[in-house]
C-alpha cells in the first residue's frame, strides 16, 4: 500500500461518501477542459468543500492523480460550481500532497483536509518542504485566502436543472441599500461596495428544501424524456406528481411548479431579472463562465450574483433561433430578435457567438407589459406635461417627426407612446426589422395597425426600402418606421415630402440633437438637404442616470438652407419651453392650425392638453384605456 493509499482508507460511519470522477465535454481534448464532477448524494458533508474537511480531503485526493479545469459538486438536485481561484487552490493542494509525502507524511496528511494550515506550516520551514509549497502554487493560493475557507473556496450554487449558478453571499464589506420582493417569488437586494453597486438575486428555487430540489430534478427529467419541455398546464403538474411525494406543504408544491415552468417554458433565472421593473437591460458577457450577468438599474450597470452556465446559454441560443426563425451560428454569428416572457412581456435580444465571440453573449432590453402612454411618461419624469402636449398635438395633426438619441435612451418607448396619440380611426402601417412597437396591444384596443417585417437575413424577405414602398401601397394613413438607418431613408423622405402617407410620419434615429440627425440623414444616408425640410420636428432624448426628453426642435427652410428652432431645451435636466411657441413664432404650430382656427386658439388647445396630462399623471390614470376615456369625457364636456 502506497503512502497516499493509506490516507484514503477510511471506512468509518461518518466518513465522506463523495464519489469524484473526471469528465471531458464531447469533442474536447481530454487533456483540456477537464471537470472533476463530485456526486455527493448520501454524503454527510453534502460535498461542501468550504465547510466540510472530509469532502475537501476526498477532492484533494482525486487531484493528486490528475489536474482539473473545473470542479462541480452535485447533491440533492443542487450543483455547486467552484470558481477559478478555488480550483487553483485545490489543484495546488493535490500536487502538494503528492510531492510532499516523501518528505513529511504528517504534513501531507494534514494538507488533504486543511491545505491552508499545511501551507502555513510549510512556509515556516526551510528546505524541500517549503520548496514544494512554492513550486506547486499552494503557498501563493493560501496567502490570498488568509486562512478563511469560505473566502478560499467560493462557489456559485443552483439547482442542477437551472441555466445559472448564483453566489450566495454579497461581496465582503457590502452595505445593504434596499430589499424588494418580485412577482416571481424572488427577492432582490442591492448593495454598495468599495467598487460600486451590487445586485443580489435570491430566486424562488433557492428556497426549496433538498426534497423539493430532488422532486424538481426528477420532474424535469420526466418532461425531457416525454418531449413536453415547452408545454404548460397539466404536463408540468403531472410530471411533479409522478416524480414522487413532495415532503413539505402545498406551498412547496406550488413553488416547484413555478420553478419548473420557468426552467422549461421560460428563460430560467433570467425571467426573475426581466420581472424586476427597475431593470432596463440584462447583459450576458462571453465567456459566461468568467463573467457575472450584469443589469442596468436606473442607469447604473451593476454586477450580479448570477452566472449563466455554458449549457444554459446554448439552450437560450437554440430557443431564440427557433422563435425568430433566424440563423444564429458560426456562419451567422449575430442575432437581433425579440422573445416573450412568462408574464407576457417582450424582451429585445441582441446576440453574438463564435467565431465573433468566445461563446454566446447576449444583451436583453426589457420592455415589460406596460403599454406606454404620454401620461405615463409624464408621470415617470421622461418629459413635462407641456412638452407632452406639444408632441400629442403634432402627432394627432399629421406632423412628420423623428425621435433621436443614443442607444438605450428610450426612443422606442416614446414612439410607442406617441402611437396612442394618433386618431383612433387612423390606419397605421408599422415597418420594423425586429418587432418592438406595441402593434398587438394597439390592435387589441381596436386600432387599425398593419405591421410590415423587413429582412432578417434568412431566406426570402423584404429589404427595408422594399418594405417601406410596400407600406406606402397599403392604404393612406400614418407611417411608422421603427428605426431609420439605411437606404430606406431616401424613400421615407420622398414620402414625407409629397405627403404620401396622408397622416403622421414617425420614426426613430440615432443622433444627439437636430444637427447630428441632419448630418446622419443627409451625409451618411444620402437624403437631399432640401428633402430633410419635410421633417416637422425632432425630439431628442438623453441617456444616463435617467431617460429624459432633452430638446424639441422644429425644422425650418430658409434662404441659407435648413435651420432649427428650439421649442424646448434642457434646464437642470428638465425640458423647458424656450418661449417660441408662446410668442406665436413657431412655424410648426402655425402649420398645425385647422381651417378657421387661430394661433391663439391652438395655444388654448395646448393648455387644455397640458392640464389633462397633468391630471392623468397625478391620479395615475395612465393606461391607454384610461387616457382614451378621459379624452372622450373632455370632448363631451
CORDA-V651092 format. One line per field, one symbol per residue. psi: psi as a letter, one per 40 degrees, with the letter a starting at -180 (. if undefined). burial: + if it has 9 or more other C-alpha atoms within 8 Angstrom, else -. A space follows every 10 residues. Layout:
psi=???
burial=???
This chain:
psi=hidddddegh eideiheigi ihihiheihe eifhhhhhhe hehdeeehdd dhdddddddd ddeddiiiei hhhhhfeihh hiiddddddd ddddddddde dedgdddddd ddegdddddd dddeiiaddd dddddeeddd dddddfehdd ddgiiiiiid eieiiihdii iifihhdihi hideeihhhh ihideaihhh hgiddeeiid dddddddddd dddddeffde iibddddddd ddeiihgbid dddddddddd ddddeafaed ddddeheehe hhhhhihdee hiiiihhfeh hhiiehhiid dddddddddd ddddeiigad dgeihhaiih ideeihhhhh iiaieeigah iihhhieaeh hhidddddde ediidddddd ddddddffih iihiiiheef ddddddddde eiidehhhhh hidhhdifdd ddddeeighh ihhaieehah ihiddddddd deeeihaihh hdhheadedd dddddddefd deaihiiiih igiddddddd ddddefhidd ddeehdihhh iiibdihihd ihiihihide ahiihhdhih hfehhiieed ddefehdddd eeiihehidd dddddddddd ddddddddef geiddddddd ddddde.
burial=---+------ ----++++-+ -+-+------ --++++++++ +-+-++++++ -+++++++++ ++++---+++ ++++++++++ +++-++++++ ++++++++-+ +--++-++++ ++++++++++ -++-----++ ++++-++++- ++--+-+-+- -+++++++++ +++++++--+ ---+-+--+- -+---+++++ +++---++++ +-+++--+-- ++++++++++ -+++---++- ----+++-++ --+--+---- -++-+++-++ +++++++++- +++++---++ +++++++++- +++++++++- -++++++++- -+++-++--+ +----+-++- --+++++++- ++--++++++ ++++--++++ ++++++++-- +++++++++- -+++++++++ ++++++++++ ++++++--++ ++-+++++-+ ++---+++++ +++--+--+- -++---++++ +++++--+-- ++-++++++- ++---+++++ ++-+--++++ +++++++--+ ++++++++++ ++++-+++++ +++-+-+-+- ++++++++++ +++---++++ ++++++---- -+-+-+++++ ---+++++-+ +----+-++- -++-----+- -++--++-++ ++++-++--- ++++-++--+ -------
